[in-house]
Amino acid sequence: MSSVQIQCTRCKNVFRDRAGRLQDGYSRQCPSCEVVLFFAEDSQHPFIKRAMRNARQARKEMRELQAAKLATPEPEAVQSRRFAGRTRSAARED
């Protein structure tokens, strides 16, 4: 899964977290200053807003990619050249 950059509200350090985790109600500790960041859709902090928007966009792109992958048919298995077209004969005449 894709990751999203998050900027700490206290120390301004930038770190990454998976987009699937970054949803309403999620909390994460900054690896640098160890402050706990709370992620909510209605947050007023611009760093949290940006991270939530980027995570939502990344999840949407992943869903569209999965849907496109499921919609395209898989290619049929290709037989090796050595055995292509050969069948077992019913009875051999000597």
TARAUR-V497417 format. One record per residue. N is the residue number from 1. RES is the residue in three letters. PHI is phi in radians with two decimals (999 if undefined). Layout:
# TARAUR-V497417
N_RES_PHI + N_RES_PHI
This chain:
# TARAUR-V497417
1_MET_999 + 2_SER_-1.36 + 3_SER_-1.99 + 4_VAL_-2.20 + 5_GLN_-1.42 + 6_ILE_-2.18 + 7_GLN_-1.84 + 8_CYS_-1.14 + 9_THR_-1.35 + 10_ARG_-1.74 + 11_CYS_-1.72 + 12_LYS_1.17 + 13_ASN_-1.23 + 14_VAL_-1.84 + 15_PHE_-2.45 + 16_ARG_-2.05 + 17_ASP_-2.60 + 18_ARG_-1.19 + 19_ALA_-1.13 + 20_GLY_-1.15 + 21_ARG_-1.36 + 22_LEU_-1.33 + 23_GLN_-2.26 + 24_ASP_-0.99 + 25_GLY_1.68 + 26_TYR_-1.38 + 27_SER_-2.28 + 28_ARG_-2.55 + 29_GLN_-1.60 + 30_CYS_-1.15 + 31_PRO_-1.20 + 32_SER_-1.59 + 33_CYS_-1.78 + 34_GLU_1.12 + 35_VAL_-1.34 + 36_VAL_-1.57 + 37_LEU_-1.75 + 38_PHE_-1.88 + 39_PHE_-1.81 + 40_ALA_-2.41 + 41_GLU_-1.08 + 42_ASP_-1.68 + 43_SER_-1.14 + 44_GLN_-1.65 + 45_HIS_-1.32 + 46_PRO_-1.09 + 47_PHE_-1.18 + 48_ILE_-1.21 + 49_LYS_-1.01 + 50_ARG_-1.11 + 51_ALA_-1.10 + 52_MET_-1.15 + 53_ARG_-1.13 + 54_ASN_-1.13 + 55_ALA_-1.17 + 56_ARG_-1.08 + 57_GLN_-1.15 + 58_ALA_-1.13 + 59_ARG_-1.13 + 60_LYS_-1.10 + 61_GLU_-1.11 + 62_MET_-1.16 + 63_ARG_-1.11 + 64_GLU_-1.14 + 65_LEU_-1.13 + 66_GLN_-1.12 + 67_ALA_-1.13 + 68_ALA_-1.17 + 69_LYS_-1.18 + 70_LEU_-1.29 + 71_ALA_-1.33 + 72_THR_-1.45 + 73_PRO_-1.27 + 74_GLU_-1.34 + 75_PRO_-1.17 + 76_GLU_-1.19 + 77_ALA_-1.10 + 78_VAL_-1.61 + 79_GLN_-1.37 + 80_SER_-1.22 + 81_ARG_-1.12 + 82_ARG_-1.14 + 83_PHE_-1.88 + 84_ALA_-1.16 + 85_GLY_1.46 + 86_ARG_-1.48 + 87_THR_-2.23 + 88_ARG_-1.41 + 89_SER_-1.32 + 90_ALA_-1.14 + 91_ALA_-2.57 + 92_ARG_-1.73 + 93_GLU_-1.80 + 94_ASP_-1.69
